[in-house]
């Protein structure tokens, strides 16, 4: 669990000026911790891959790293997120997105607890995301969660977006090597 840095901060105050590397959970500001060099590299590769694809495919939109976004009752910072053009137009200049981006990726850190990661993924799905990628660097597999499916991709396979950023694919080995 992340260390608590402050308690009894209102959601409105936090969303108006979200501090870097912090999430707002149940009235407490928590530091997003546990990032390793491997985690950072995977985050960078996924950001680059989604960004390159959204440009080359002409789909537009924006790719963000650790963008603050509202879930139903919290403010989270997904490791990587994609916002399609219509949502960039609507929310591009706000300090905190008022919903979860349609496509998000969470990279599991050594300090993460499995149950909390799956609950966070469901939290994203319940608040605007339609596709959540959970990346497991050490076991070298990726899970995609949607409202109706849970798919896993192992080394040697190719991962594909399911509902957002149509047509994107990437070799699991390329992302996790």
C-alpha positions as CSV (number, residue, x, y, z in Angstrom):
1,X,0.0,0.0,0.0
2,X,1.2,3.5,-0.8
3,X,2.2,5.8,2.1
4,X,-0.5,8.3,3.2
5,X,0.9,11.8,2.7
6,X,-2.1,13.8,3.8
7,X,-5.6,13.1,5.1
8,X,-8.9,14.9,4.8
9,X,-8.2,16.7,1.5
10,X,-11.3,17.3,-0.4
11,X,-11.8,15.8,-3.8
12,X,-12.5,19.2,-5.3
13,X,-9.2,20.6,-3.9
14,X,-7.2,17.7,-5.2
15,X,-8.8,17.7,-8.7
16,X,-8.2,21.5,-9.1
17,X,-4.5,21.1,-8.6
18,X,-3.4,17.4,-8.5
19,X,0.2,17.0,-7.2
20,X,2.6,14.9,-9.3
21,X,2.8,11.2,-8.6
22,X,-0.1,11.3,-6.2
23,X,-3.6,9.7,-6.2
24,X,-6.6,10.7,-4.1
25,X,-8.2,7.6,-2.4
26,X,-10.9,7.9,0.2
27,X,-10.0,11.4,1.3
28,X,-6.2,10.6,1.5
29,X,-3.4,11.6,-0.8
30,X,-1.3,8.6,-1.6
31,X,2.0,8.5,-3.3
32,X,2.1,6.3,-6.4
33,X,5.2,4.3,-5.6
34,X,7.0,1.1,-6.6
35,X,8.2,2.2,-10.0
36,X,11.3,0.4,-11.1
37,X,13.5,0.9,-14.1
38,X,11.8,-2.0,-15.9
39,X,8.4,-0.4,-15.1
40,X,9.5,2.9,-16.5
41,X,10.9,1.3,-19.7
42,X,7.6,-0.5,-20.3
43,X,5.6,2.6,-19.7
44,X,7.8,4.5,-22.2
45,X,7.5,1.7,-24.8
46,X,3.8,1.5,-24.5
47,X,3.4,5.3,-24.6
48,X,5.6,5.4,-27.8
49,X,3.7,2.5,-29.4
50,X,0.2,3.9,-28.8
51,X,1.4,7.4,-29.8
52,X,3.0,6.3,-33.0
53,X,0.0,4.2,-33.9
54,X,-2.6,6.9,-33.3
55,X,-0.6,9.2,-35.6
56,X,0.1,6.6,-38.4
57,X,-3.5,5.3,-38.4
58,X,-5.0,8.8,-38.5
59,X,-7.1,8.2,-35.5
60,X,-5.7,11.2,-33.6
61,X,-6.3,11.8,-30.0
62,X,-3.6,11.9,-27.3
63,X,-1.6,9.5,-25.2
64,X,-0.8,10.4,-21.7
65,X,1.4,9.1,-18.9
66,X,0.1,9.3,-15.4
67,X,-2.7,11.7,-16.3
68,X,-4.9,12.4,-13.2
69,X,-8.4,11.2,-13.8
70,X,-11.6,10.8,-11.8
71,X,-13.0,7.4,-11.2
72,X,-16.4,7.2,-9.5
73,X,-15.0,8.2,-6.1
74,X,-11.2,8.6,-6.5
75,X,-8.5,10.3,-8.5
76,X,-6.1,7.8,-10.1
77,X,-3.1,8.1,-12.4
78,X,-3.0,5.3,-15.0
79,X,0.5,4.5,-16.2
80,X,-0.5,5.1,-19.8
81,X,-3.8,6.3,-21.2
82,X,-5.3,7.1,-24.6
83,X,-7.9,9.8,-25.1
84,X,-9.7,9.9,-28.5
85,X,-10.0,13.2,-30.3
86,X,-13.5,14.1,-29.1
87,X,-12.5,13.7,-25.5
88,X,-9.2,15.7,-26.0
89,X,-11.4,18.5,-27.4
90,X,-13.7,18.3,-24.4
91,X,-11.2,17.8,-21.6
92,X,-7.8,18.6,-23.0
93,X,-7.1,21.6,-20.8
94,X,-8.5,20.4,-17.4
95,X,-6.1,19.7,-14.5
96,X,-7.9,16.4,-13.8
97,X,-9.9,14.4,-16.4
98,X,-13.5,14.1,-15.1
99,X,-13.6,10.4,-16.1
100,X,-11.3,7.5,-16.7
101,X,-9.8,7.5,-20.3
102,X,-11.3,4.9,-22.6
103,X,-8.0,3.0,-22.8
104,X,-5.7,2.7,-19.9
105,X,-2.7,0.5,-18.9
106,X,-1.4,-0.2,-15.5
107,X,2.0,-1.7,-15.1
108,X,2.3,-3.9,-12.1
109,X,5.1,-2.9,-9.7
110,X,6.8,-5.3,-7.2
111,X,5.0,-3.5,-4.3
112,X,1.5,-3.9,-5.9
113,X,-1.0,-6.3,-4.4
114,X,-2.8,-8.4,-7.0
115,X,-6.3,-7.9,-5.6
116,X,-5.8,-4.1,-5.5
117,X,-4.7,-4.1,-9.2
118,X,-7.8,-6.0,-10.3
119,X,-10.0,-3.7,-8.2
120,X,-8.3,-0.6,-9.7
121,X,-8.9,-2.0,-13.2
122,X,-12.6,-2.5,-12.4
123,X,-12.7,1.0,-10.9
124,X,-11.5,2.3,-14.3
125,X,-14.1,0.2,-16.2
126,X,-16.8,1.5,-13.9
127,X,-15.9,5.2,-14.6
128,X,-15.4,5.6,-18.3
129,X,-12.7,3.1,-19.4
130,X,-13.8,0.5,-21.9
131,X,-10.4,-1.3,-22.1
132,X,-7.8,-1.8,-19.4
133,X,-4.4,-3.4,-19.9
134,X,-2.7,-4.9,-16.9
135,X,1.0,-5.5,-17.6
136,X,2.9,-8.0,-15.5
137,X,6.6,-7.4,-16.2
138,X,8.1,-10.2,-14.1
139,X,5.8,-13.0,-15.3
140,X,5.9,-11.5,-18.8
141,X,2.2,-11.5,-19.6
142,X,-0.5,-9.0,-20.2
143,X,-4.2,-9.1,-19.4
144,X,-6.9,-7.0,-21.1
145,X,-10.1,-6.4,-19.2
146,X,-13.3,-5.0,-20.8
147,X,-16.8,-5.0,-19.4
148,X,-17.4,-8.5,-20.8
149,X,-14.0,-10.1,-21.4
150,X,-10.7,-10.9,-19.7
151,X,-8.0,-11.9,-22.2
152,X,-4.4,-12.9,-21.5
153,X,-1.4,-12.6,-23.8
154,X,1.8,-14.5,-23.1
155,X,5.3,-14.2,-24.5
156,X,5.4,-15.2,-28.2
157,X,1.9,-13.8,-28.8
158,X,0.7,-10.5,-30.2
159,X,-1.5,-8.2,-28.1
160,X,-4.3,-6.3,-29.9
161,X,-6.6,-3.5,-28.7
162,X,-10.1,-4.8,-28.3
163,X,-12.4,-1.7,-28.3
164,X,-10.3,1.5,-28.4
165,X,-7.5,2.5,-30.8
166,X,-8.8,0.1,-33.5
167,X,-6.3,-2.0,-35.2
168,X,-3.4,-1.6,-32.8
169,X,-1.2,-4.6,-32.2
170,X,2.2,-5.2,-30.6
171,X,4.3,-8.3,-29.9
172,X,4.3,-9.0,-26.2
173,X,8.0,-9.8,-26.4
174,X,8.7,-6.3,-27.9
175,X,6.9,-4.6,-25.1
176,X,8.3,-6.7,-22.3
177,X,11.9,-7.3,-23.4
